[in-house]
Amino acid sequence: MALGLPRMDKAVLLGPARVARAAARGARRPEERWLLHQPRPVRASYVRQVLEAEDEPNADEVWMLRQPQAVRESYIRDVLRG
């Protein structure tokens, strides 16, 4: 079961918080807005472990399961129940 997290531009995800927040304002999906509002280390880990793992079909799920509880809870609050 895929989480539906976006395959966004790496430059935006790795950029400063102000760049990510600006991109979040134009994001259409809650998953995109959520990811763009995460701290840079979270966004960078997403790039490394999901976007750069092209041959791993469940990379987004594995990534989410390995995140700290606060990150997982924010996904539940902001995306699933948002």
mmCIF file of the N, C-alpha and C atoms, coordinates in Angstrom:
data_MODEL
# 
_entry.id   MODEL 
# 
loop_
_atom_site.group_PDB 
_atom_site.id 
_atom_site.type_symbol 
_atom_site.label_atom_id 
_atom_site.label_alt_id 
_atom_site.label_comp_id 
_atom_site.label_asym_id 
_atom_site.label_entity_id 
_atom_site.label_seq_id 
_atom_site.pdbx_PDB_ins_code 
_atom_site.Cartn_x 
_atom_site.Cartn_y 
_atom_site.Cartn_z 
_atom_site.occupancy 
_atom_site.B_iso_or_equiv 
_atom_site.pdbx_formal_charge 
_atom_site.auth_seq_id 
_atom_site.auth_comp_id 
_atom_site.auth_asym_id 
_atom_site.auth_atom_id 
_atom_site.pdbx_PDB_model_num 
ATOM 1   N N  . MET A 1 1  ? 0.853  -1.178 0.000  1.00 0.00 ? 1  MET A N  1 
ATOM 2   C CA . MET A 1 1  ? 0.000  0.000  0.000  1.00 0.00 ? 1  MET A CA 1 
ATOM 3   C C  . MET A 1 1  ? 0.893  1.233  0.000  1.00 0.00 ? 1  MET A C  1 
ATOM 4   N N  . ALA A 1 2  ? 0.883  1.981  -1.052 1.00 0.00 ? 2  ALA A N  1 
ATOM 5   C CA . ALA A 1 2  ? 1.693  3.192  -1.153 1.00 0.00 ? 2  ALA A CA 1 
ATOM 6   C C  . ALA A 1 2  ? 1.055  4.321  -0.361 1.00 0.00 ? 2  ALA A C  1 
ATOM 7   N N  . LEU A 1 3  ? 1.895  5.174  0.160  1.00 0.00 ? 3  LEU A N  1 
ATOM 8   C CA . LEU A 1 3  ? 1.411  6.309  0.939  1.00 0.00 ? 3  LEU A CA 1 
ATOM 9   C C  . LEU A 1 3  ? 0.935  7.443  0.051  1.00 0.00 ? 3  LEU A C  1 
ATOM 10  N N  . GLY A 1 4  ? 1.340  7.440  -1.192 1.00 0.00 ? 4  GLY A N  1 
ATOM 11  C CA . GLY A 1 4  ? 0.935  8.515  -2.085 1.00 0.00 ? 4  GLY A CA 1 
ATOM 12  C C  . GLY A 1 4  ? 1.759  9.775  -1.900 1.00 0.00 ? 4  GLY A C  1 
ATOM 13  N N  . LEU A 1 5  ? 2.944  9.633  -1.305 1.00 0.00 ? 5  LEU A N  1 
ATOM 14  C CA . LEU A 1 5  ? 3.796  10.801 -1.158 1.00 0.00 ? 5  LEU A CA 1 
ATOM 15  C C  . LEU A 1 5  ? 4.328  11.206 -2.525 1.00 0.00 ? 5  LEU A C  1 
ATOM 16  N N  . PRO A 1 6  ? 4.521  12.486 -2.715 1.00 0.00 ? 6  PRO A N  1 
ATOM 17  C CA . PRO A 1 6  ? 4.867  12.993 -4.038 1.00 0.00 ? 6  PRO A CA 1 
ATOM 18  C C  . PRO A 1 6  ? 6.303  12.719 -4.447 1.00 0.00 ? 6  PRO A C  1 
ATOM 19  N N  . ARG A 1 7  ? 6.504  12.685 -5.718 1.00 0.00 ? 7  ARG A N  1 
ATOM 20  C CA . ARG A 1 7  ? 7.845  12.607 -6.297 1.00 0.00 ? 7  ARG A CA 1 
ATOM 21  C C  . ARG A 1 7  ? 8.178  14.006 -6.806 1.00 0.00 ? 7  ARG A C  1 
ATOM 22  N N  . MET A 1 8  ? 8.485  14.874 -5.874 1.00 0.00 ? 8  MET A N  1 
ATOM 23  C CA . MET A 1 8  ? 8.729  16.275 -6.187 1.00 0.00 ? 8  MET A CA 1 
ATOM 24  C C  . MET A 1 8  ? 10.171 16.522 -6.591 1.00 0.00 ? 8  MET A C  1 
ATOM 25  N N  . ASP A 1 9  ? 10.401 17.727 -7.037 1.00 0.00 ? 9  ASP A N  1 
ATOM 26  C CA . ASP A 1 9  ? 11.717 18.174 -7.438 1.00 0.00 ? 9  ASP A CA 1 
ATOM 27  C C  . ASP A 1 9  ? 12.677 18.146 -6.245 1.00 0.00 ? 9  ASP A C  1 
ATOM 28  N N  . LYS A 1 10 ? 13.821 17.536 -6.434 1.00 0.00 ? 10 LYS A N  1 
ATOM 29  C CA . LYS A 1 10 ? 14.796 17.419 -5.355 1.00 0.00 ? 10 LYS A CA 1 
ATOM 30  C C  . LYS A 1 10 ? 15.281 18.784 -4.873 1.00 0.00 ? 10 LYS A C  1 
ATOM 31  N N  . ALA A 1 11 ? 15.453 19.716 -5.792 1.00 0.00 ? 11 ALA A N  1 
ATOM 32  C CA . ALA A 1 11 ? 15.963 21.038 -5.407 1.00 0.00 ? 11 ALA A CA 1 
ATOM 33  C C  . ALA A 1 11 ? 15.027 21.723 -4.420 1.00 0.00 ? 11 ALA A C  1 
ATOM 34  N N  . VAL A 1 12 ? 13.739 21.571 -4.619 1.00 0.00 ? 12 VAL A N  1 
ATOM 35  C CA . VAL A 1 12 ? 12.766 22.177 -3.705 1.00 0.00 ? 12 VAL A CA 1 
ATOM 36  C C  . VAL A 1 12 ? 12.826 21.476 -2.355 1.00 0.00 ? 12 VAL A C  1 
ATOM 37  N N  . LEU A 1 13 ? 12.867 20.168 -2.367 1.00 0.00 ? 13 LEU A N  1 
ATOM 38  C CA . LEU A 1 13 ? 12.892 19.411 -1.115 1.00 0.00 ? 13 LEU A CA 1 
ATOM 39  C C  . LEU A 1 13 ? 14.169 19.640 -0.314 1.00 0.00 ? 13 LEU A C  1 
ATOM 40  N N  . LEU A 1 14 ? 15.273 19.847 -1.004 1.00 0.00 ? 14 LEU A N  1 
ATOM 41  C CA . LEU A 1 14 ? 16.544 20.045 -0.321 1.00 0.00 ? 14 LEU A CA 1 
ATOM 42  C C  . LEU A 1 14 ? 16.826 21.512 -0.027 1.00 0.00 ? 14 LEU A C  1 
ATOM 43  N N  . GLY A 1 15 ? 15.983 22.381 -0.513 1.00 0.00 ? 15 GLY A N  1 
ATOM 44  C CA . GLY A 1 15 ? 16.184 23.813 -0.340 1.00 0.00 ? 15 GLY A CA 1 
ATOM 45  C C  . GLY A 1 15 ? 15.875 24.292 1.064  1.00 0.00 ? 15 GLY A C  1 
ATOM 46  N N  . PRO A 1 16 ? 16.134 25.576 1.287  1.00 0.00 ? 16 PRO A N  1 
ATOM 47  C CA . PRO A 1 16 ? 15.831 26.161 2.596  1.00 0.00 ? 16 PRO A CA 1 
ATOM 48  C C  . PRO A 1 16 ? 14.336 26.095 2.902  1.00 0.00 ? 16 PRO A C  1 
ATOM 49  N N  . ALA A 1 17 ? 14.007 26.229 4.169  1.00 0.00 ? 17 ALA A N  1 
ATOM 50  C CA . ALA A 1 17 ? 12.609 26.151 4.604  1.00 0.00 ? 17 ALA A CA 1 
ATOM 51  C C  . ALA A 1 17 ? 11.735 27.159 3.868  1.00 0.00 ? 17 ALA A C  1 
ATOM 52  N N  . ARG A 1 18 ? 12.235 28.356 3.624  1.00 0.00 ? 18 ARG A N  1 
ATOM 53  C CA . ARG A 1 18 ? 11.403 29.366 2.950  1.00 0.00 ? 18 ARG A CA 1 
ATOM 54  C C  . ARG A 1 18 ? 11.044 28.947 1.527  1.00 0.00 ? 18 ARG A C  1 
ATOM 55  N N  . VAL A 1 19 ? 11.947 28.245 0.852  1.00 0.00 ? 19 VAL A N  1 
ATOM 56  C CA . VAL A 1 19 ? 11.660 27.746 -0.501 1.00 0.00 ? 19 VAL A CA 1 
ATOM 57  C C  . VAL A 1 19 ? 10.596 26.653 -0.426 1.00 0.00 ? 19 VAL A C  1 
ATOM 58  N N  . ALA A 1 20 ? 10.754 25.743 0.507  1.00 0.00 ? 20 ALA A N  1 
ATOM 59  C CA . ALA A 1 20 ? 9.784  24.656 0.663  1.00 0.00 ? 20 ALA A CA 1 
ATOM 60  C C  . ALA A 1 20 ? 8.415  25.198 1.052  1.00 0.00 ? 20 ALA A C  1 
ATOM 61  N N  . ARG A 1 21 ? 8.381  26.177 1.957  1.00 0.00 ? 21 ARG A N  1 
ATOM 62  C CA . ARG A 1 21 ? 7.088  26.765 2.364  1.00 0.00 ? 21 ARG A CA 1 
ATOM 63  C C  . ARG A 1 21 ? 6.413  27.462 1.190  1.00 0.00 ? 21 ARG A C  1 
ATOM 64  N N  . ALA A 1 22 ? 7.195  28.150 0.371  1.00 0.00 ? 22 ALA A N  1 
ATOM 65  C CA . ALA A 1 22 ? 6.625  28.818 -0.804 1.00 0.00 ? 22 ALA A CA 1 
ATOM 66  C C  . ALA A 1 22 ? 6.046  27.783 -1.765 1.00 0.00 ? 22 ALA A C  1 
ATOM 67  N N  . ALA A 1 23 ? 6.753  26.692 -1.957 1.00 0.00 ? 23 ALA A N  1 
ATOM 68  C CA . ALA A 1 23 ? 6.253  25.627 -2.829 1.00 0.00 ? 23 ALA A CA 1 
ATOM 69  C C  . ALA A 1 23 ? 5.007  24.986 -2.238 1.00 0.00 ? 23 ALA A C  1 
ATOM 70  N N  . ALA A 1 24 ? 4.944  24.885 -0.924 1.00 0.00 ? 24 ALA A N  1 
ATOM 71  C CA . ALA A 1 24 ? 3.780  24.282 -0.260 1.00 0.00 ? 24 ALA A CA 1 
ATOM 72  C C  . ALA A 1 24 ? 2.514  25.074 -0.535 1.00 0.00 ? 24 ALA A C  1 
ATOM 73  N N  . ARG A 1 25 ? 2.649  26.380 -0.666 1.00 0.00 ? 25 ARG A N  1 
ATOM 74  C CA . ARG A 1 25 ? 1.463  27.208 -0.947 1.00 0.00 ? 25 ARG A CA 1 
ATOM 75  C C  . ARG A 1 25 ? 0.832  26.851 -2.291 1.00 0.00 ? 25 ARG A C  1 
ATOM 76  N N  . GLY A 1 26 ? 1.631  26.368 -3.226 1.00 0.00 ? 26 GLY A N  1 
ATOM 77  C CA . GLY A 1 26 ? 1.107  25.990 -4.532 1.00 0.00 ? 26 GLY A CA 1 
ATOM 78  C C  . GLY A 1 26 ? 0.801  24.510 -4.676 1.00 0.00 ? 26 GLY A C  1 
ATOM 79  N N  . ALA A 1 27 ? 1.071  23.746 -3.635 1.00 0.00 ? 27 ALA A N  1 
ATOM 80  C CA . ALA A 1 27 ? 0.847  22.296 -3.692 1.00 0.00 ? 27 ALA A CA 1 
ATOM 81  C C  . ALA A 1 27 ? -0.643 21.991 -3.691 1.00 0.00 ? 27 ALA A C  1 
ATOM 82  N N  . ARG A 1 28 ? -1.030 21.025 -4.483 1.00 0.00 ? 28 ARG A N  1 
ATOM 83  C CA . ARG A 1 28 ? -2.447 20.651 -4.607 1.00 0.00 ? 28 ARG A CA 1 
ATOM 84  C C  . ARG A 1 28 ? -2.863 19.569 -3.626 1.00 0.00 ? 28 ARG A C  1 
ATOM 85  N N  . ARG A 1 29 ? -1.972 18.645 -3.364 1.00 0.00 ? 29 ARG A N  1 
ATOM 86  C CA . ARG A 1 29 ? -2.316 17.489 -2.529 1.00 0.00 ? 29 ARG A CA 1 
ATOM 87  C C  . ARG A 1 29 ? -1.845 17.689 -1.095 1.00 0.00 ? 29 ARG A C  1 
ATOM 88  N N  . PRO A 1 30 ? -2.617 17.188 -0.131 1.00 0.00 ? 30 PRO A N  1 
ATOM 89  C CA . PRO A 1 30 ? -2.208 17.309 1.273  1.00 0.00 ? 30 PRO A CA 1 
ATOM 90  C C  . PRO A 1 30 ? -0.852 16.661 1.552  1.00 0.00 ? 30 PRO A C  1 
ATOM 91  N N  . GLU A 1 31 ? -0.548 15.566 0.864  1.00 0.00 ? 31 GLU A N  1 
ATOM 92  C CA . GLU A 1 31 ? 0.729  14.884 1.053  1.00 0.00 ? 31 GLU A CA 1 
ATOM 93  C C  . GLU A 1 31 ? 1.886  15.788 0.673  1.00 0.00 ? 31 GLU A C  1 
ATOM 94  N N  . GLU A 1 32 ? 1.718  16.534 -0.414 1.00 0.00 ? 32 GLU A N  1 
ATOM 95  C CA . GLU A 1 32 ? 2.760  17.455 -0.863 1.00 0.00 ? 32 GLU A CA 1 
ATOM 96  C C  . GLU A 1 32 ? 2.953  18.577 0.149  1.00 0.00 ? 32 GLU A C  1 
ATOM 97  N N  . ARG A 1 33 ? 1.845  19.179 0.577  1.00 0.00 ? 33 ARG A N  1 
ATOM 98  C CA . ARG A 1 33 ? 1.937  20.266 1.561  1.00 0.00 ? 33 ARG A CA 1 
ATOM 99  C C  . ARG A 1 33 ? 2.603  19.784 2.843  1.00 0.00 ? 33 ARG A C  1 
ATOM 100 N N  . TRP A 1 34 ? 2.197  18.595 3.292  1.00 0.00 ? 34 TRP A N  1 
ATOM 101 C CA . TRP A 1 34 ? 2.769  18.045 4.518  1.00 0.00 ? 34 TRP A CA 1 
ATOM 102 C C  . TRP A 1 34 ? 4.281  17.891 4.393  1.00 0.00 ? 34 TRP A C  1 
ATOM 103 N N  . LEU A 1 35 ? 4.732  17.255 3.326  1.00 0.00 ? 35 LEU A N  1 
ATOM 104 C CA . LEU A 1 35 ? 6.164  17.006 3.159  1.00 0.00 ? 35 LEU A CA 1 
ATOM 105 C C  . LEU A 1 35 ? 6.937  18.316 3.064  1.00 0.00 ? 35 LEU A C  1 
ATOM 106 N N  . LEU A 1 36 ? 6.397  19.278 2.352  1.00 0.00 ? 36 LEU A N  1 
ATOM 107 C CA . LEU A 1 36 ? 7.083  20.559 2.197  1.00 0.00 ? 36 LEU A CA 1 
ATOM 108 C C  . LEU A 1 36 ? 7.133  21.364 3.492  1.00 0.00 ? 36 LEU A C  1 
ATOM 109 N N  . HIS A 1 37 ? 6.274  21.069 4.427  1.00 0.00 ? 37 HIS A N  1 
ATOM 110 C CA . HIS A 1 37 ? 6.299  21.751 5.721  1.00 0.00 ? 37 HIS A CA 1 
ATOM 111 C C  . HIS A 1 37 ? 7.199  21.043 6.742  1.00 0.00 ? 37 HIS A C  1 
ATOM 112 N N  . GLN A 1 38 ? 7.767  19.920 6.374  1.00 0.00 ? 38 GLN A N  1 
ATOM 113 C CA . GLN A 1 38 ? 8.655  19.204 7.294  1.00 0.00 ? 38 GLN A CA 1 
ATOM 114 C C  . GLN A 1 38 ? 10.022 19.894 7.351  1.00 0.00 ? 38 GLN A C  1 
ATOM 115 N N  . PRO A 1 39 ? 10.750 19.714 8.447  1.00 0.00 ? 39 PRO A N  1 
ATOM 116 C CA . PRO A 1 39 ? 12.097 20.282 8.540  1.00 0.00 ? 39 PRO A CA 1 
ATOM 117 C C  . PRO A 1 39 ? 13.004 19.715 7.443  1.00 0.00 ? 39 PRO A C  1 
ATOM 118 N N  . ARG A 1 40 ? 14.016 20.472 7.103  1.00 0.00 ? 40 ARG A N  1 
ATOM 119 C CA . ARG A 1 40 ? 14.923 20.075 6.030  1.00 0.00 ? 40 ARG A CA 1 
ATOM 120 C C  . ARG A 1 40 ? 15.502 18.669 6.220  1.00 0.00 ? 40 ARG A C  1 
ATOM 121 N N  . PRO A 1 41 ? 15.929 18.258 7.408  1.00 0.00 ? 41 PRO A N  1 
ATOM 122 C CA . PRO A 1 41 ? 16.458 16.888 7.549  1.00 0.00 ? 41 PRO A CA 1 
ATOM 123 C C  . PRO A 1 41 ? 15.433 15.807 7.183  1.00 0.00 ? 41 PRO A C  1 
ATOM 124 N N  . VAL A 1 42 ? 14.176 16.033 7.473  1.00 0.00 ? 42 VAL A N  1 
ATOM 125 C CA . VAL A 1 42 ? 13.128 15.068 7.107  1.00 0.00 ? 42 VAL A CA 1 
ATOM 126 C C  . VAL A 1 42 ? 12.976 15.041 5.589  1.00 0.00 ? 42 VAL A C  1 
ATOM 127 N N  . ARG A 1 43 ? 12.936 16.217 4.984  1.00 0.00 ? 43 ARG A N  1 
ATOM 128 C CA . ARG A 1 43 ? 12.815 16.288 3.520  1.00 0.00 ? 43 ARG A CA 1 
ATOM 129 C C  . ARG A 1 43 ? 14.028 15.660 2.839  1.00 0.00 ? 43 ARG A C  1 
ATOM 130 N N  . ALA A 1 44 ? 15.214 15.891 3.390  1.00 0.00 ? 44 ALA A N  1 
ATOM 131 C CA . ALA A 1 44 ? 16.434 15.321 2.810  1.00 0.00 ? 44 ALA A CA 1 
ATOM 132 C C  . ALA A 1 44 ? 16.435 13.798 2.916  1.00 0.00 ? 44 ALA A C  1 
ATOM 133 N N  . SER A 1 45 ? 15.952 13.272 4.029  1.00 0.00 ? 45 SER A N  1 
ATOM 134 C CA . SER A 1 45 ? 15.896 11.813 4.159  1.00 0.00 ? 45 SER A CA 1 
ATOM 135 C C  . SER A 1 45 ? 14.898 11.226 3.162  1.00 0.00 ? 45 SER A C  1 
ATOM 136 N N  . TYR A 1 46 ? 13.829 11.962 2.876  1.00 0.00 ? 46 TYR A N  1 
ATOM 137 C CA . TYR A 1 46 ? 12.859 11.516 1.873  1.00 0.00 ? 46 TYR A CA 1 
ATOM 138 C C  . TYR A 1 46 ? 13.526 11.436 0.495  1.00 0.00 ? 46 TYR A C  1 
ATOM 139 N N  . VAL A 1 47 ? 14.312 12.441 0.168  1.00 0.00 ? 47 VAL A N  1 
ATOM 140 C CA . VAL A 1 47 ? 15.018 12.433 -1.118 1.00 0.00 ? 47 VAL A CA 1 
ATOM 141 C C  . VAL A 1 47 ? 15.938 11.219 -1.197 1.00 0.00 ? 47 VAL A C  1 
ATOM 142 N N  . ARG A 1 48 ? 16.751 11.028 -0.173 1.00 0.00 ? 48 ARG A N  1 
ATOM 143 C CA . ARG A 1 48 ? 17.721 9.923  -0.183 1.00 0.00 ? 48 ARG A CA 1 
ATOM 144 C C  . ARG A 1 48 ? 17.053 8.553  -0.200 1.00 0.00 ? 48 ARG A C  1 
ATOM 145 N N  . GLN A 1 49 ? 16.064 8.377  0.640  1.00 0.00 ? 49 GLN A N  1 
ATOM 146 C CA . GLN A 1 49 ? 15.516 7.040  0.854  1.00 0.00 ? 49 GLN A CA 1 
ATOM 147 C C  . GLN A 1 49 ? 14.335 6.692  -0.041 1.00 0.00 ? 49 GLN A C  1 
ATOM 148 N N  . VAL A 1 50 ? 13.707 7.691  -0.643 1.00 0.00 ? 50 VAL A N  1 
ATOM 149 C CA . VAL A 1 50 ? 12.551 7.408  -1.501 1.00 0.00 ? 50 VAL A CA 1 
ATOM 150 C C  . VAL A 1 50 ? 12.838 7.792  -2.949 1.00 0.00 ? 50 VAL A C  1 
ATOM 151 N N  . LEU A 1 51 ? 13.141 9.048  -3.184 1.00 0.00 ? 51 LEU A N  1 
ATOM 152 C CA . LEU A 1 51 ? 13.338 9.490  -4.562 1.00 0.00 ? 51 LEU A CA 1 
ATOM 153 C C  . LEU A 1 51 ? 14.546 8.837  -5.216 1.00 0.00 ? 51 LEU A C  1 
ATOM 154 N N  . GLU A 1 52 ? 15.592 8.615  -4.442 1.00 0.00 ? 52 GLU A N  1 
ATOM 155 C CA . GLU A 1 52 ? 16.795 8.010  -5.010 1.00 0.00 ? 52 GLU A CA 1 
ATOM 156 C C  . GLU A 1 52 ? 16.764 6.486  -4.961 1.00 0.00 ? 52 GLU A C  1 
ATOM 157 N N  . ALA A 1 53 ? 15.712 5.907  -4.444 1.00 0.00 ? 53 ALA A N  1 
ATOM 158 C CA . ALA A 1 53 ? 15.540 4.449  -4.398 1.00 0.00 ? 53 ALA A CA 1 
ATOM 159 C C  . ALA A 1 53 ? 14.531 4.055  -5.467 1.00 0.00 ? 53 ALA A C  1 
ATOM 160 N N  . GLU A 1 54 ? 14.883 4.291  -6.705 1.00 0.00 ? 54 GLU A N  1 
ATOM 161 C CA . GLU A 1 54 ? 13.954 4.119  -7.825 1.00 0.00 ? 54 GLU A CA 1 
ATOM 162 C C  . GLU A 1 54 ? 13.444 2.693  -7.989 1.00 0.00 ? 54 GLU A C  1 
ATOM 163 N N  . ASP A 1 55 ? 14.231 1.710  -7.613 1.00 0.00 ? 55 ASP A N  1 
ATOM 164 C CA . ASP A 1 55 ? 13.834 0.314  -7.823 1.00 0.00 ? 55 ASP A CA 1 
ATOM 165 C C  . ASP A 1 55 ? 13.130 -0.304 -6.622 1.00 0.00 ? 55 ASP A C  1 
ATOM 166 N N  . GLU A 1 56 ? 12.895 0.482  -5.591 1.00 0.00 ? 56 GLU A N  1 
ATOM 167 C CA . GLU A 1 56 ? 12.244 -0.018 -4.372 1.00 0.00 ? 56 GLU A CA 1 
ATOM 168 C C  . GLU A 1 56 ? 10.773 0.376  -4.397 1.00 0.00 ? 56 GLU A C  1 
ATOM 169 N N  . PRO A 1 57 ? 9.863  -0.576 -4.672 1.00 0.00 ? 57 PRO A N  1 
ATOM 170 C CA . PRO A 1 57 ? 8.445  -0.233 -4.810 1.00 0.00 ? 57 PRO A CA 1 
ATOM 171 C C  . PRO A 1 57 ? 7.785  0.266  -3.525 1.00 0.00 ? 57 PRO A C  1 
ATOM 172 N N  . ASN A 1 58 ? 8.284  -0.103 -2.372 1.00 0.00 ? 58 ASN A N  1 
ATOM 173 C CA . ASN A 1 58 ? 7.680  0.302  -1.098 1.00 0.00 ? 58 ASN A CA 1 
ATOM 174 C C  . ASN A 1 58 ? 8.537  1.308  -0.341 1.00 0.00 ? 58 ASN A C  1 
ATOM 175 N N  . ALA A 1 59 ? 9.372  2.028  -1.048 1.00 0.00 ? 59 ALA A N  1 
ATOM 176 C CA . ALA A 1 59 ? 10.317 2.940  -0.394 1.00 0.00 ? 59 ALA A CA 1 
ATOM 177 C C  . ALA A 1 59 ? 9.613  3.987  0.457  1.00 0.00 ? 59 ALA A C  1 
ATOM 178 N N  . ASP A 1 60 ? 8.481  4.499  -0.004 1.00 0.00 ? 60 ASP A N  1 
ATOM 179 C CA . ASP A 1 60 ? 7.795  5.538  0.781  1.00 0.00 ? 60 ASP A CA 1 
ATOM 180 C C  . ASP A 1 60 ? 7.226  4.977  2.084  1.00 0.00 ? 60 ASP A C  1 
ATOM 181 N N  . GLU A 1 61 ? 6.726  3.757  2.040  1.00 0.00 ? 61 GLU A N  1 
ATOM 182 C CA . GLU A 1 61 ? 6.200  3.136  3.260  1.00 0.00 ? 61 GLU A CA 1 
ATOM 183 C C  . GLU A 1 61 ? 7.320  2.849  4.258  1.00 0.00 ? 61 GLU A C  1 
ATOM 184 N N  . VAL A 1 62 ? 8.418  2.300  3.762  1.00 0.00 ? 62 VAL A N  1 
ATOM 185 C CA . VAL A 1 62 ? 9.560  2.006  4.627  1.00 0.00 ? 62 VAL A CA 1 
ATOM 186 C C  . VAL A 1 62 ? 10.075 3.296  5.246  1.00 0.00 ? 62 VAL A C  1 
ATOM 187 N N  . TRP A 1 63 ? 10.182 4.334  4.440  1.00 0.00 ? 63 TRP A N  1 
ATOM 188 C CA . TRP A 1 63 ? 10.648 5.635  4.934  1.00 0.00 ? 63 TRP A CA 1 
ATOM 189 C C  . TRP A 1 63 ? 9.750  6.132  6.062  1.00 0.00 ? 63 TRP A C  1 
ATOM 190 N N  . MET A 1 64 ? 8.453  6.094  5.847  1.00 0.00 ? 64 MET A N  1 
ATOM 191 C CA . MET A 1 64 ? 7.525  6.599  6.861  1.00 0.00 ? 64 MET A CA 1 
ATOM 192 C C  . MET A 1 64 ? 7.625  5.789  8.151  1.00 0.00 ? 64 MET A C  1 
ATOM 193 N N  . LEU A 1 65 ? 7.704  4.480  8.037  1.00 0.00 ? 65 LEU A N  1 
ATOM 194 C CA . LEU A 1 65 ? 7.784  3.633  9.227  1.00 0.00 ? 65 LEU A CA 1 
ATOM 195 C C  . LEU A 1 65 ? 9.049  3.885  10.036 1.00 0.00 ? 65 LEU A C  1 
ATOM 196 N N  . ARG A 1 66 ? 10.085 4.356  9.382  1.00 0.00 ? 66 ARG A N  1 
ATOM 197 C CA . ARG A 1 66 ? 11.348 4.623  10.073 1.00 0.00 ? 66 ARG A CA 1 
ATOM 198 C C  . ARG A 1 66 ? 11.446 6.039  10.642 1.00 0.00 ? 66 ARG A C  1 
ATOM 199 N N  . GLN A 1 67 ? 10.445 6.847  10.400 1.00 0.00 ? 67 GLN A N  1 
ATOM 200 C CA . GLN A 1 67 ? 10.469 8.223  10.909 1.00 0.00 ? 67 GLN A CA 1 
ATOM 201 C C  . GLN A 1 67 ? 10.153 8.254  12.402 1.00 0.00 ? 67 GLN A C  1 
ATOM 202 N N  . PRO A 1 68 ? 10.618 9.304  13.078 1.00 0.00 ? 68 PRO A N  1 
ATOM 203 C CA . PRO A 1 68 ? 10.269 9.464  14.495 1.00 0.00 ? 68 PRO A CA 1 
ATOM 204 C C  . PRO A 1 68 ? 8.754  9.565  14.666 1.00 0.00 ? 68 PRO A C  1 
ATOM 205 N N  . GLN A 1 69 ? 8.300  9.242  15.851 1.00 0.00 ? 69 GLN A N  1 
ATOM 206 C CA . GLN A 1 69 ? 6.859  9.248  16.113 1.00 0.00 ? 69 GLN A CA 1 
ATOM 207 C C  . GLN A 1 69 ? 6.223  10.599 15.804 1.00 0.00 ? 69 GLN A C  1 
ATOM 208 N N  . ALA A 1 70 ? 6.901  11.682 16.102 1.00 0.00 ? 70 ALA A N  1 
ATOM 209 C CA . ALA A 1 70 ? 6.331  13.015 15.854 1.00 0.00 ? 70 ALA A CA 1 
ATOM 210 C C  . ALA A 1 70 ? 6.048  13.234 14.372 1.00 0.00 ? 70 ALA A C  1 
ATOM 211 N N  . VAL A 1 71 ? 6.920  12.748 13.508 1.00 0.00 ? 71 VAL A N  1 
ATOM 212 C CA . VAL A 1 71 ? 6.718  12.886 12.061 1.00 0.00 ? 71 VAL A CA 1 
ATOM 213 C C  . VAL A 1 71 ? 5.532  12.035 11.627 1.00 0.00 ? 71 VAL A C  1 
ATOM 214 N N  . ARG A 1 72 ? 5.482  10.807 12.094 1.00 0.00 ? 72 ARG A N  1 
ATOM 215 C CA . ARG A 1 72 ? 4.363  9.924  11.730 1.00 0.00 ? 72 ARG A CA 1 
ATOM 216 C C  . ARG A 1 72 ? 3.037  10.485 12.225 1.00 0.00 ? 72 ARG A C  1 
ATOM 217 N N  . GLU A 1 73 ? 3.024  10.995 13.442 1.00 0.00 ? 73 GLU A N  1 
ATOM 218 C CA . GLU A 1 73 ? 1.794  11.574 13.999 1.00 0.00 ? 73 GLU A CA 1 
ATOM 219 C C  . GLU A 1 73 ? 1.359  12.809 13.220 1.00 0.00 ? 73 GLU A C  1 
ATOM 220 N N  . SER A 1 74 ? 2.311  13.610 12.767 1.00 0.00 ? 74 SER A N  1 
ATOM 221 C CA . SER A 1 74 ? 1.938  14.796 11.991 1.00 0.00 ? 74 SER A CA 1 
ATOM 222 C C  . SER A 1 74 ? 1.327  14.395 10.649 1.00 0.00 ? 74 SER A C  1 
ATOM 223 N N  . TYR A 1 75 ? 1.802  13.290 10.065 1.00 0.00 ? 75 TYR A N  1 
ATOM 224 C CA . TYR A 1 75 ? 1.217  12.799 8.815  1.00 0.00 ? 75 TYR A CA 1 
ATOM 225 C C  . TYR A 1 75 ? -0.229 12.358 9.050  1.00 0.00 ? 75 TYR A C  1 
ATOM 226 N N  . ILE A 1 76 ? -0.447 11.655 10.139 1.00 0.00 ? 76 ILE A N  1 
ATOM 227 C CA . ILE A 1 76 ? -1.812 11.218 10.477 1.00 0.00 ? 76 ILE A CA 1 
ATOM 228 C C  . ILE A 1 76 ? -2.713 12.429 10.665 1.00 0.00 ? 76 ILE A C  1 
ATOM 229 N N  . ARG A 1 77 ? -2.245 13.387 11.448 1.00 0.00 ? 77 ARG A N  1 
ATOM 230 C CA . ARG A 1 77 ? -3.041 14.578 11.763 1.00 0.00 ? 77 ARG A CA 1 
ATOM 231 C C  . ARG A 1 77 ? -3.289 15.446 10.523 1.00 0.00 ? 77 ARG A C  1 
ATOM 232 N N  . ASP A 1 78 ? -2.244 15.732 9.758  1.00 0.00 ? 78 ASP A N  1 
ATOM 233 C CA . ASP A 1 78 ? -2.344 16.709 8.678  1.00 0.00 ? 78 ASP A CA 1 
ATOM 234 C C  . ASP A 1 78 ? -2.827 16.140 7.351  1.00 0.00 ? 78 ASP A C  1 
ATOM 235 N N  . VAL A 1 79 ? -2.576 14.862 7.117  1.00 0.00 ? 79 VAL A N  1 
ATOM 236 C CA . VAL A 1 79 ? -2.932 14.268 5.818  1.00 0.00 ? 79 VAL A CA 1 
ATOM 237 C C  . VAL A 1 79 ? -4.120 13.322 5.944  1.00 0.00 ? 79 VAL A C  1 
ATOM 238 N N  . LEU A 1 80 ? -4.003 12.339 6.803  1.00 0.00 ? 80 LEU A N  1 
ATOM 239 C CA . LEU A 1 80 ? -5.049 11.325 6.878  1.00 0.00 ? 80 LEU A CA 1 
ATOM 240 C C  . LEU A 1 80 ? -6.333 11.834 7.514  1.00 0.00 ? 80 LEU A C  1 
ATOM 241 N N  . ARG A 1 81 ? -6.195 12.682 8.516  1.00 0.00 ? 81 ARG A N  1 
ATOM 242 C CA . ARG A 1 81 ? -7.380 13.204 9.200  1.00 0.00 ? 81 ARG A CA 1 
ATOM 243 C C  . ARG A 1 81 ? -7.641 14.665 8.886  1.00 0.00 ? 81 ARG A C  1 
ATOM 244 N N  . GLY A 1 82 ? -6.701 15.281 8.152  1.00 0.00 ? 82 GLY A N  1 
ATOM 245 C CA . GLY A 1 82 ? -6.724 16.714 7.867  1.00 0.00 ? 82 GLY A CA 1 
ATOM 246 C C  . GLY A 1 82 ? -7.997 17.229 7.387  1.00 0.00 ? 82 GLY A C  1 
# 
